[in-house]
Amino acid sequence: MANGNVTVEGSARLGRLGPLLPGARTDAAGKAVHNVILLSLPDEEYNLLRPQLEPVELPQHKILHEPAEKIDFAYFLNEGMTSLVATSVDGRSVEVGITGREGMVGMSLTVGLLRGTFRAIMQMSGSGTRIPAEIFQSLLPCSSTLRSQLSRFALMQGMQVAQLAACNRLHDIDQRLARWLLMCQDRVDSVLLPLTHEFLAQMLGTGRPSVSLAAAALESSGLIENMRGTVKVLNRKNLEQAACECYGVIQHFNGGLGLK
């Protein structure tokens, strides 16, 4: 291992076509890195970031930043999933985007801003690395590939936000729930999704009774199993058929984000 890179033949070769394999790099504490963006950087850029990458545990429901408040850190998830949530003054909320190991949380920092529009909250617990906002912004001009990767992610995330806005307006709760469970599974790579119906209702911008009825319908069709505090995906193929067309549109971009 040198400069945070596990020695793998050809891994440091300039012009590689994709990210390194998970675990091929480590953070400043020597822990394996699984974040797609960090694994996509050339060695010289990653070595600039590595001393500043602080490993961090990210429990479920931890808030990473609030709307209109100062963003203290940029986060690169290795595991878990973050929801971007739009909130109203009367306390209602709806999810408008999600980020896992394919991206970064705190995207406002990439354009010189220190505040964001949405709440970023850990929807599923995980871990990752973080870097202080000011340090991240000072290193960004020296990292052309990082800027390019983050611009690509920002475009994909913008498309996702627009598609979810249309989905929340146009489609039934059963279809939206199926779509949402699939998007979650894409990012955590597990059939077990640790989610309560109450939290699902908050993310989907509806009442808990509506989510419970939709979840029961999916369960009766043999697509999922509703467990205490957890949803288990039983039949992904049929769950995809139960979802609205928005999932197909969003899934089309998964390869470009380093997801399956």
NORNOR-V244991 format. One record per pair of residues at least 24 apart in sequence whose C-alpha atoms are under 10 Angstrom apart, sorted by the first residue. I is the first residue (numbers start at 1). GAP is how many residues later the second one is. Records with the same first field share a line. If there is no record, write none. Layout:
BEGIN
I = GAP ; GAP
END
This chain:
BEGIN
1 = 24 ; 25 ; 29
2 = 24 ; 45
3 = 24 ; 25 ; 40 ; 41 ; 43 ; 44 ; 45 ; 47 ; 48
4 = 24 ; 25 ; 26 ; 27 ; 28 ; 29 ; 39 ; 42 ; 43 ; 46 ; 47
5 = 25 ; 27 ; 28 ; 34 ; 38 ; 41 ; 42
6 = 26
11 = 31 ; 32
12 = 29 ; 30 ; 31 ; 32
13 = 29 ; 30
14 = 28 ; 29
15 = 27
16 = 24 ; 26
18 = 240
19 = 239
22 = 56
23 = 55
25 = 25
26 = 24 ; 27 ; 29
27 = 24 ; 25 ; 26 ; 27 ; 28 ; 101 ; 102 ; 103
28 = 24 ; 25 ; 26 ; 27 ; 101
29 = 24 ; 25 ; 26
30 = 25
31 = 24 ; 97 ; 98
32 = 46 ; 96
33 = 43 ; 44 ; 45 ; 46 ; 68 ; 94 ; 95 ; 96
34 = 42 ; 43 ; 44 ; 45 ; 67 ; 68 ; 93 ; 94
35 = 41 ; 42 ; 43 ; 44 ; 65 ; 66 ; 67 ; 68 ; 69 ; 93 ; 94 ; 223
36 = 40 ; 41 ; 42 ; 64 ; 65 ; 66 ; 67 ; 68 ; 113 ; 221 ; 222 ; 223
37 = 39 ; 40 ; 64 ; 65 ; 66 ; 67 ; 108 ; 109 ; 112 ; 113 ; 116 ; 220 ; 221
38 = 38 ; 39 ; 40 ; 63 ; 64 ; 65 ; 66 ; 108 ; 111
39 = 63
40 = 105 ; 106 ; 109 ; 218
41 = 102 ; 103 ; 104 ; 105 ; 107 ; 108
42 = 101 ; 102 ; 103 ; 104
44 = 99
45 = 94 ; 95 ; 97 ; 98 ; 99 ; 100 ; 101
46 = 97 ; 99 ; 100
48 = 91 ; 92 ; 94 ; 95
49 = 82 ; 86 ; 87 ; 90 ; 91 ; 94
50 = 79 ; 81
51 = 80
52 = 77 ; 78 ; 79 ; 80 ; 83 ; 84
53 = 75 ; 76 ; 77 ; 78 ; 79 ; 83
54 = 74 ; 75 ; 76 ; 77 ; 78
55 = 72 ; 73 ; 74 ; 75 ; 76
56 = 70 ; 71 ; 72 ; 73 ; 74
57 = 68 ; 69 ; 70 ; 71 ; 72
58 = 24 ; 63 ; 64 ; 65 ; 66 ; 67 ; 68 ; 69 ; 70 ; 71
59 = 62 ; 63 ; 64 ; 65 ; 66 ; 67 ; 68
60 = 61 ; 62 ; 63 ; 64 ; 65 ; 66 ; 134 ; 135
61 = 59 ; 60 ; 61 ; 62 ; 63 ; 64 ; 138
62 = 58 ; 59 ; 60 ; 61 ; 62 ; 63
63 = 56 ; 57 ; 58 ; 59 ; 60
64 = 41 ; 42 ; 55 ; 56 ; 57 ; 58
65 = 40 ; 41 ; 50 ; 51 ; 52 ; 53 ; 54 ; 55 ; 56
66 = 49 ; 50 ; 51 ; 52 ; 53 ; 54 ; 55
67 = 48 ; 49 ; 50 ; 51 ; 52 ; 53
68 = 46 ; 47 ; 48 ; 49 ; 50 ; 51
69 = 45 ; 46 ; 47 ; 48 ; 49 ; 50
70 = 43 ; 44 ; 45 ; 46 ; 63
71 = 34 ; 35 ; 36 ; 37 ; 38 ; 42 ; 43 ; 44 ; 45 ; 61 ; 62 ; 63
72 = 34 ; 37 ; 42 ; 43 ; 58 ; 59 ; 60 ; 61 ; 62
73 = 32 ; 33 ; 36 ; 41 ; 56 ; 57 ; 58 ; 59 ; 60 ; 61 ; 62 ; 63
74 = 30 ; 31 ; 32 ; 33 ; 34 ; 35 ; 36 ; 55 ; 56 ; 57 ; 58 ; 59 ; 60 ; 61 ; 62 ; 63
75 = 26 ; 28 ; 29 ; 30 ; 31 ; 32 ; 52 ; 53 ; 54 ; 55 ; 56 ; 57 ; 58
76 = 24 ; 25 ; 26 ; 27 ; 28 ; 29 ; 30 ; 51 ; 52 ; 53 ; 54 ; 55
77 = 24 ; 25 ; 26 ; 27 ; 28 ; 49 ; 50 ; 51 ; 52 ; 53
78 = 24 ; 25 ; 48 ; 49 ; 50 ; 51 ; 110
79 = 45 ; 46 ; 47 ; 48 ; 49 ; 108 ; 109 ; 110
80 = 42 ; 43 ; 44 ; 45 ; 46 ; 47 ; 48 ; 104 ; 107 ; 108 ; 109
81 = 40 ; 41 ; 42 ; 43 ; 44 ; 45 ; 46 ; 103 ; 104 ; 106 ; 107
82 = 37 ; 38 ; 39 ; 40 ; 41 ; 42 ; 43 ; 44 ; 102 ; 105
83 = 35 ; 36 ; 37 ; 38 ; 39 ; 40 ; 41 ; 120
84 = 33 ; 34 ; 35 ; 36 ; 37 ; 38 ; 39 ; 77 ; 119
85 = 32 ; 33 ; 34 ; 35 ; 36 ; 117 ; 118 ; 119 ; 120
86 = 31 ; 32 ; 33 ; 34 ; 117 ; 119
87 = 30 ; 31 ; 32 ; 118
92 = 110 ; 111 ; 113 ; 114
93 = 26 ; 108 ; 109 ; 110 ; 111 ; 112 ; 113
94 = 71 ; 74 ; 106 ; 107 ; 108 ; 109 ; 110 ; 111 ; 112
95 = 24 ; 25 ; 66 ; 69 ; 70 ; 73 ; 85 ; 105 ; 106 ; 107 ; 108 ; 109 ; 110
96 = 61 ; 62 ; 64 ; 65 ; 66 ; 67 ; 68 ; 69 ; 72 ; 107 ; 108 ; 109
97 = 60 ; 61 ; 62 ; 63 ; 64 ; 65 ; 66 ; 67 ; 68 ; 106
98 = 24 ; 25 ; 59 ; 62 ; 63 ; 82 ; 85 ; 86 ; 89
99 = 24 ; 54 ; 58 ; 84 ; 85 ; 88
100 = 24 ; 26 ; 28 ; 84 ; 86 ; 87 ; 88 ; 159
101 = 25 ; 26 ; 27 ; 86 ; 87 ; 156 ; 157 ; 158
102 = 51 ; 85 ; 152 ; 154 ; 155 ; 156 ; 157
103 = 46 ; 47 ; 49 ; 50 ; 51 ; 53 ; 54 ; 154 ; 155
104 = 26 ; 46 ; 49 ; 50
105 = 25
106 = 27
107 = 43 ; 44 ; 46 ; 47 ; 50
108 = 46
109 = 24 ; 25 ; 27 ; 28 ; 31
110 = 26 ; 27 ; 30 ; 31 ; 36 ; 37 ; 40 ; 41 ; 44
111 = 26 ; 29 ; 36 ; 40
112 = 25 ; 26 ; 28
113 = 24
123 = 61 ; 71 ; 72 ; 76 ; 77 ; 80
124 = 60 ; 64 ; 69 ; 70 ; 71
125 = 63 ; 69
126 = 62
149 = 108
152 = 104 ; 105
153 = 103 ; 104
156 = 94 ; 97 ; 98 ; 100 ; 101
157 = 93 ; 96 ; 100
159 = 90 ; 91 ; 94
160 = 86 ; 87 ; 89 ; 90 ; 91 ; 93
161 = 89
163 = 83 ; 84 ; 86 ; 87
164 = 40 ; 82 ; 83 ; 86
166 = 80
167 = 77 ; 78 ; 79 ; 80
168 = 36 ; 37 ; 38
170 = 74
171 = 72 ; 73 ; 74 ; 75
172 = 42 ; 71 ; 72
173 = 28 ; 31 ; 32 ; 33 ; 37 ; 38 ; 40 ; 41 ; 42 ; 70 ; 71
174 = 36 ; 37 ; 38 ; 39 ; 40 ; 41 ; 42 ; 43 ; 44 ; 68 ; 69 ; 70
175 = 39 ; 43 ; 64 ; 65 ; 66 ; 67 ; 68 ; 69 ; 70 ; 71 ; 72
176 = 28 ; 35 ; 38 ; 66 ; 67 ; 68 ; 69 ; 70 ; 71
177 = 24 ; 26 ; 27 ; 34 ; 37 ; 38 ; 41 ; 62 ; 65 ; 66 ; 67
178 = 36 ; 37 ; 40 ; 45 ; 46 ; 55 ; 58 ; 60 ; 61 ; 62 ; 63 ; 64 ; 65 ; 66 ; 69
179 = 60 ; 61 ; 62 ; 63 ; 64 ; 65 ; 66 ; 67 ; 68 ; 69 ; 71
180 = 24 ; 63 ; 64 ; 66 ; 67
181 = 43 ; 50 ; 51 ; 52 ; 55 ; 58 ; 59 ; 62
182 = 51 ; 54 ; 55 ; 57 ; 58 ; 61 ; 65 ; 69
183 = 64 ; 67 ; 68 ; 71
185 = 47 ; 48 ; 51
186 = 65 ; 68 ; 73 ; 74
187 = 67 ; 71 ; 72 ; 73
188 = 71
189 = 70 ; 71
190 = 42 ; 43
191 = 33 ; 39 ; 40 ; 41 ; 42 ; 43 ; 44 ; 45
192 = 32 ; 33 ; 35 ; 38 ; 39 ; 40 ; 41 ; 42
193 = 34 ; 36 ; 37 ; 38 ; 39 ; 40
194 = 33 ; 34 ; 35 ; 36 ; 37 ; 38
195 = 31 ; 32 ; 33 ; 34 ; 35 ; 36 ; 37
196 = 30 ; 31 ; 32 ; 33 ; 34 ; 35
197 = 29 ; 31 ; 32 ; 33 ; 34
198 = 31
199 = 30
218 = 24
END
